[in-house]
Amino acid sequence: MTQLNSSTPKKSRRNLLKSGLTLAGTGMLSGTAPVFSASAFAADNAPMPGDIRIKPARKALVFIMLDGGNDSFNMLVPSNNRHYQEYRNSRSNLALSQSSLLPLENRNDQQGREFGVHPSMPEIQQLFNKQDLAFISNIAPMIEPTSKQAMNNGSAKLPLGLLSHADQFKHWQTSRPEARINQGWFGYLSDALQPRRSDNQIPMNISLAGSNIMQNGILSSHYSITDKGSIGLIVNEQKTPLNAALLESFETLLSTDYQHDPFKQSYLAQTRQAQSRHQVFRDAITPVDINTRFSDTPLSQQLKVVAGSIKAADRLNQQQQTFFLRYIGWDHHDELLNNHQRMLQILSQALGEFQQSLEELGIDEQVITFTGSDFGRTLTSNGNGTDHGWGGNTLVMGKPINGGNIYGQYPSLSLGDNNPLDAGNGVLIPTTATEQLYAELARWFGVANKDINTLFPNLYRHTQTTLNQLI
């Protein structure tokens, strides 16, 4: 097989990697396990392993996808009289009462706005006021900065499938909204850090939401766990005839050789690998003792496992880690106020508990947590909810950040011609691109400055603003 080295032209290397599906599949002829690589679906400008250099350090990035489109202008609200009235006029029957907002301390922007958060988010308020959390305002996937005029005359370069759940969900993971690709920037990080990972080594990308694009690279994938930990077969260690028979049967199954049946042999190889990784993960996580009390919600329980996994990084033979979580159910076309209150409360509690556990475990200096959502939602009400929008607000949490700030440009919440960012019906044109946030997170994670534009090829189109002060 052709070997890849630094003298191989990049285009040739990419073509070779794209043929990996065919090449790997030939392993079935010899009875070995085939490896189906995501490289068969690689983007033309995807960074090859070796294109990105990362300084090793004990660090973890935790991404929580608020799946469905969070109505984030009811999460972060201007609270002073003049700007609150603008908010109330646009939001009509969906506006929160001014007195219910939880105030954010020492926060005034250039327009003189003060801010509060949704009343169901006291933990978020406390984290912000402790400067352990920040908001990124009016952010979304963008190819380049655009305007209402450019959108109206058709000259704007817009993300594929704008306002579409499927496309915007994908763009948040890839930060390449001009294309529909199946690799994400967490995957590219893993390509750089674990290009020769052994079959039994736990990947640095750990998912609590099953298959995802964000953690797929050219060579890399993720390791899926649940809020109970890794998945595998555990035989009760109590010595009974039944347990002994079960264990013997399982060990016999794993040691069987199907050399004349490549399909059975391939399946068995995958089963052996899964069981081996499960045992490694279980042995690494079990000694971690977490005293912080976590709520009995799926998100809180998942973040508890994440905290244990970061603490166990040494035993997992990992320095850098990424984690992918999904909190589903934010598509509130109806019953927005009640549903949003319930879900924001769960999110706030979970993040507060997670940050407390990191402090308890002594690893809070090495973790940054951030959220994303398909899109922001319309400022206008559809009667009892809101429809798909574009720009929205998200949050970043962790000791390494300069918290207690709102980064980016919080937009005017007026409607129509008075607001240059209102594309119609209260759909706000974003002023910060996802790659502007991701670039700062990647630099903190250890990506060399000269490789940032390789990781995020649209970054040069966007002018860095206050986000370079985030970390």
N, C-alpha and C positions, 0 to 999 in steps of 0.2 A: 504494500500500500504506500502511496506517496506520503512522505513526511512533511509536516508544516514547520517552517522555520522563518526567521526574520527576513531572509532573502526572497521568500516566496511572495510574488506580487499580491497585494491585498485582494484584488478582484479574483485572482485565481484561488486564493485561500477561501474566499467566501463561496465560490462555486463548488469547491471540494467539500466544504462543510455542508452546503445545501444538499449534496448528494449522499449525506450520511445515512438517510433513511434506507436507501438502496444498499449501500455498503454494509451497514449493520445487519440488514435483513439476511444477508448471505450467511450469517452465523448460524442460521437455522439448519443449513445443509450439513453442518458438522455436529449438530446436536447441542450447540452452545446457546446461551440465552441471548436473544436479539435485544438491541438497545435502540428504541425508537426516539430519535432526538428531535427537539423542537426546532433544530436548525433547518429542517426541511421547509419551515415556514418563516425563515429569517427575513427581516427587512433588508433592502439593498444597502442602507447606510448603517446597519447594526454594527456596533463595535465588536471586533474580533477579540478573543482571549489574548491578552498581551497588549492591546491597544490602550487599556486603562491601568494606571498604576495607583495602588492604594497603600498608604502607610499603615502597617499593622498596629492595632490598638484595641484595648478592651472597650468595645462600644456596641450598642444595640439600637436599632431603629424599629419602632413599633407603629404600624399603620392600621388605623381603624376606618373601614369604609362604611359610611352611613348610607346604606343602600336604598335608593329610591328618590333622593332629592330633598335634603333638609331645608326647611323654610327658615334659613339662617338669619333673616332680618327680623324675626321674632326671637332669635337667640341672643343677638347683640343689638341693642336698641338705644338711640339717642334719648337722653333723659331730661335735658334742660328744656325750658318751656317752648322756645321758638322752634327748635328742631324736632321736639316731640310732637308738636302740633302738625308739622309737615308729615311726619310718620303716621299720625292718626288719620289725617285726611286721605292719605294713599291707601292705608290698610283697612279703613272703614270698620266693618263689623269684626275684623280679625285683630284689631289693635289691642295690645295689652294695656291695662290701666297704668298710668304714670306712677302712681303710688306703689304699685306692686313690684316694680323693677328693683333688682338688687344692685346697689351702686358700686361702681368700680372706682377705687380711690385714685386721686391724682392723675385723672385722665381727661385732658382737654386737647382737642386737635386744633389745627390751624384755623378752622371755622368756628372755634369756640364751643364745640359740642362736648357735652358730658355724656357718659354712657352708663347703662345698666344692663344686666343680663336677666334672662327669663327667671321668674320667681321660683321655678323648680330646680335651680342650679346653684344652691349655696356653696357646694364644694368647689365649683368652678370660680365663683366669686372669691372665695378664700385663697385659692391657688393663684389667681390673678393678683390679688392684693398682696400676697407673699412674694410676688415676682417670680413664681414658678410656672406661669402660664401666660401665653400671649395669644392675641387674635391676628389672623391675616384677613384683611378685608377685601371684598370684591375680587375674589380670585376664581379662576376657571382655566381649563385648557384653552389655549389660544395659539394660532400659528404666528400671528404678528399683531401689534396694536391696531385697533380699528376704530371707526367712528360711525355715528348714525348716518352721516352723509354717504360714506363708503358703502354701508349696508344698503342704503336706499338706491344708489346708482349701480349696484352690482359689482363694484370693484374690490370689495372686501374679500380677503382670503379667510374663509371661515372653516372651523373644524368640520370634518366629515360627520354627517348625521347630527348637526346641532339640534339640541333639545330632545334627542333620542336617548332613552335610558341605556340601551345596549352600547351605543357608540361612546357616549360620555363616560359611562362606567369604565370602558376600556381605556379611554384617553387619560383618565386620572391615573391609571396604572402604568401607561407607557410614556406619557408626556410627549407623544408624537401625534398630535391630532390631525395631521395632514394624511395619515395612513391608518389602515386597519391591520395591525401586526399582532403577533402572538408572543412577543417578548416584552418584559418590563425592566425598569432600571434596577430593581433589586436583583433580577436575574443576571444582569450585566455585572453587577458588583460581585456576585458569586463566581461568575466566569473568571474574573480577575483574581479572586482570592482562593478559589478551590478548583483550579483547572485539572488537577490530578487526584481528586478525592477518591479514596478506596471505596469499594462497593458497600462495605459495612460501616463506613463513617457517616454519621448523621450530617446531612447538609446544613449549611449555615442559615438557609432560608427555611423557616418553620411556619407552617400555615395552620391556623385553627378554623379555616373556612374551605378546606378541600382544595380542589384544583383552582388555580388563579393564574392570570397573565403576568402580574407584577413580579412574581418570583421565578418566571421562566426566562432562561437565558439561551445562548447558543448551545452551550454544553450543560447548563445547570437546570435543576428543577427544585422542588421543595420537599420537605418532609411533613406529612400531615399528621396532626394529633387532634385530640378533642379536649374538652374541659375536664376530662378525667385523666388525660395524659396520652401516652402512645397506645397504639392498637396492636394486639398480638394475643397469642394463646398463653394462658397461665394455668398450669395444673396445680391444684391444691397440694401444698407440700406436706400436709398431714399424711403420715404413712399408713395407708389403708390399701387393701387389695385392689379396690376400684381405682384409686389414684395411681397406683403403680402400673396397672394395666393401661390406663389412659396415657401415662407418660411413655411407656414402652411403645404403644401404638403410634404416638406422635413422632417419636424418635425414629421408628422404623420408616414412617412415611417420608421424613426429611432425608433419610439416607438411601432411599430407593434410587436406582439408576435406570432411567428410561432412555438408554442410548439409541434405541431404534425408533423412538417416538419423539421427534424434536419439539412438538407442541407441548406434550406433558413435561418434557425436560425443561422447557422454557418457563412454564408455569411453576414448576417446582423450584427452579432457581430463584424466581421472584419471591416465592413463599419463604425460602431459606433466608433471603436477604431481609425481608420484612421482619421475620422473627428475630434475626440477629440484631437488627437496629432497635427493635422494640426492647430487647433485653438490655442493650447499651443505654437507651434512653431511660428506661425504668430504673436501672441501677444508679444512674447519675442523679435523677430527680428525687428519689426516695429519701435520701439523707437531708434534704433541704426542709427546714422547719420554719414555717411562716406563722407568726402569731397574729398578724393583722386580720381583723374580721372582714371577710368579704360577703357581700349580700348574696342571696340565693337567686341570682339571675344568671342566664347564660353568659352575658358579657363579663360580669364580675368574676365568675368562675373561670372563664377563659383567661382573663388577665392574671388571675392567681397562678395559673399554670405557666403563663409567660414569665412572671416574676421568678418562679422556681427555675425555669429553664435558663434565664440569664444568670442567676446565682450559680447554676451548675455548669456554666460554660467551660470551665477547666476540665471537668470530668467528661464533657461532651467533645473535648478536643477542638474547641472553637474559641476564637478570639472575638471576631466580629459576627453579629447575628442580625437577621431581619425577621420580623413577625408580621403576618397578614391576618387581620380579623375582619369579619363582616357583621354589622348590626343591621338587619333587614327590616323594612317596614316604613320607610320615611316618605312614601309617595302619597301625600295627604291631599288628594283632590276633594276630600270630604272629611268632616269631623276633625278639622285641623287642630282647634284649640285643645280639645280633650286628649287626642292622641299625642299631640306634640308635647304637652305637659308631662304625660306619662313617660314618654321615651326620653325626653331630655333629663328627667329625674334619674332614670336608669343610667344614662350616659354619665351624668355628673357624679353620681355615687360611685360608679365603677372606676372612673378616673381618679377620684379622690382616694379610694381604697388602694388602687394600684400605686399611686405616688407614695402613699404612706408605707406600703410594703417595701418599696424600693429603698426608702430611707431606713426602715427597720433592718433590711438585709445589708445595708452599707454599699449599695450599688447605684444610688440615685444620681451620682455624677457621671455615669456612663450610659444613660438611657435618655433618648428623646422619643416622645410619643406625639403623633399628629393624626388628624382626621382629614377625610375628604368626603365628598358626596357627589353624586352624578352631576348635579347642577344646583344653582340657587333656584328660587321659585318666583313667580310673579308677585310684585307688590300689591296688585289688585286682587280682590276677592272674586271667586267665581260663584259666591253665594254662601258656601260653608267650608271652603278650602281654597287652595291655590293651584295653579297650573305650572307647567314646566318653564323654567327660566334659564339664565346663563350664569352671570356672576353671583357669588355668594360669599359668606364668611366661614372660615374654618379656624381651628385652634391648634397650637403647638404647646407641648408641656414638657418640662424637665428642668433639672438643676443647671444643665449647661447653657440654657437660653437666657437672654436678657428679657425676662418676663415683665409683666405689668405694663405692657404697651400694646397698642393696636397698630400693626404694620400695614403698609399699603395705603390705599386711598379710600377711606370710607365715603361712599357716594352720597349725593343728594338723593333724598327719597321722594322728591316731587315727581309728578307725572307729566307726560306730554312734552310740548316744545320748550318748556322751562327747564327741562333736564336734558343735557346733551348725551347722557348715558342711557336714557330710556328709549330702547329700540321699539317700543310699542307694548301696550298693555302691562307696563311695569316690568318688562324683561330688561334687566340691567346689563349693559355692555361691561365686561370685566376690565379692570385696569392693572391687574397683576396676573401673570401667567403662572401655571403650576410649576414650570421649570425654574422660575425665579426662586420659589421656595425650595424646590428639590435641590437646586444647585448649592444653596447654603447648607442644607442637610448633608449633601454628599461631601462637601469640603470638610465639615466637621467629622464625618465618618472616616476621612483620610484620603479621599480622592485628590490627586495632584491637580493644582490649579490649571495646568496646561492641558489636562485631559477632561475638564468639565464640559467643554464644547463638543467633545467627542461623545460624551454621555448624553448631552442634551443639545442636539444640532440646531434647534430653533432659538437657543438662548441669546445668540448674538443679535437677534431682532428686537429684543426687549431691553429697555434701559433699567438697570438696577436702581432701585430707590432706597427706601429705608430698610429693606430686607437684609442688606449687608451689615446691619447692626443687630440682627436677630441673635447671633451666636458670638 
